[in-house]
Amino acid sequence: MKKVVVAMSGGVDSSVSALILKKSGYEVIGMFMNYWNHLLLNNHCSLNQDGLDAMLIANQLNIPFHVLEMRNEYKKYVLNYMFYGYKIGYTPNPDILCNKKIKFHLFLKKAISLGADFIATGHYVKKKIITKNNKKIYSLLIGKDGNKDQSYFLCQLTQNQIKKTIFPLGSLTKKEVRSIAKKNGLSNAYKKESQGLCFLGKIQLSDFLSKKIPRKKGEIIYISSHSEIYKKENKTFSSKVEELLFLSKKKDYKKSNGSIIGSHEGAHFFTKGQRKGISLGGYKKALFVIDTDVKKNIVYTGMGNNHPGLYRKHLFIREDEIHWIRKDLMLSNGKYMDVFCRIRYRQPLQRSRLYKIKNGLLIEFEYMQRAITEGQFAAWYFNEELIGSGIIS
């Protein structure tokens, strides 16, 4: 009998995953990862209740249950990554790093040490095994429930991590999962979905970040949609790559003729496309953050959701930030590939082209993209298969 350790969060998804695997004949062990730190989170987190719910479900299913202490590891690999990212002006994605460093690395190692053949999670994603040149390749596919597909959050996984993981919910919808939970009398069948950051819950991000990044008063500058900075320059390029590199660069708003319209408590607390937190009225349309300068502590804003500062068609990923799930599909320098991309969770897949150059990867989208943000992940797909990702520079 194959042994599988299920990452039980206390939610209905991981609970139904454990149920399905037990009914399928696996020897199932439930494990709850404890990240909770009351000194850091000020009791905003629901992990105490989540741990209790996970234990109750394990008891219902009559499976062994363990609690894995991960507070130090979570702080080292996820929280510190978050603080550093915001400090340098990036908008990091802790959920993706949590999967990469914690769930599918440290948790997997612990499960293997317990004699497990696999781990399992409640992610809505499909796994497929294909054979190429007499070698098995493990692929990740978009889940059946398009509204719940979580492949984006798994964009940094490796072949070995996918090989060792079972995703029982890939061919189910959320409605079907709820129905299974109700039919089998699971105590959390009606539990609401968790919201907010990975294992932090729904928190006020600026308050959380201010624990490590001091608040500091700075200027809010307004950039007109008719600013000279948006006028096309009559530049000539020696190659397509040179043109794409130019187009993928951020606008230099220091050269704009923007006007100071207010103040803020720290540019680190703002991200591109953000509307809330600017708190300035008197404009015909809402103001949005179009960029930040954390060194000079400036937040640049523009009026209206169609402001040109919010949109770009190109982005760049540094060589050391490129990750291929399907290494057999890696691009060599000078080559390109037509794919579908997304730059945030639940974004519809966008037609795009990857260009591999010596020092990184360029992505050109078919259409303008709103709020391409440094520090976030771009993930690329062949049809419904996730094949790679990278951090936007």
Secondary structure, 3 states (H helix, E strand, C coil): CCEEEEECCCCHHHHHHHHHHHHCCCEEEEEEEECCCHHHHCCCCCHHHHHHHHHHHHHHHCCCEEEEECHHHHHHHHHHHHHHHHHCCCCCCHHHHHHHHHHHHHHHHHHHHCCCCEEECCCCEEEEEEEECCEEEEEEEECCCCCCCCHHHHCCCCHHHHHCEECCCCCCCHHHHHHHHHHCCCCCCCCCCCCCECCCECCCHHHHHCCCCCCCCEEEEECCCCCHHHCCCCCCCCCHHHHHHHHHCCCCHHHCCCEEEEEECCHHHCCCCCCCCCCCCCCCCCEEEEEEECCCCEEEEEECCCCHHHEEEEEEEEHHHEEECCHHHCCCCCCEEEEEEECCCCCCCEEEEEEEECCEEEEEEEEEEECCCCCCEEEEEECCEEEEEEECC
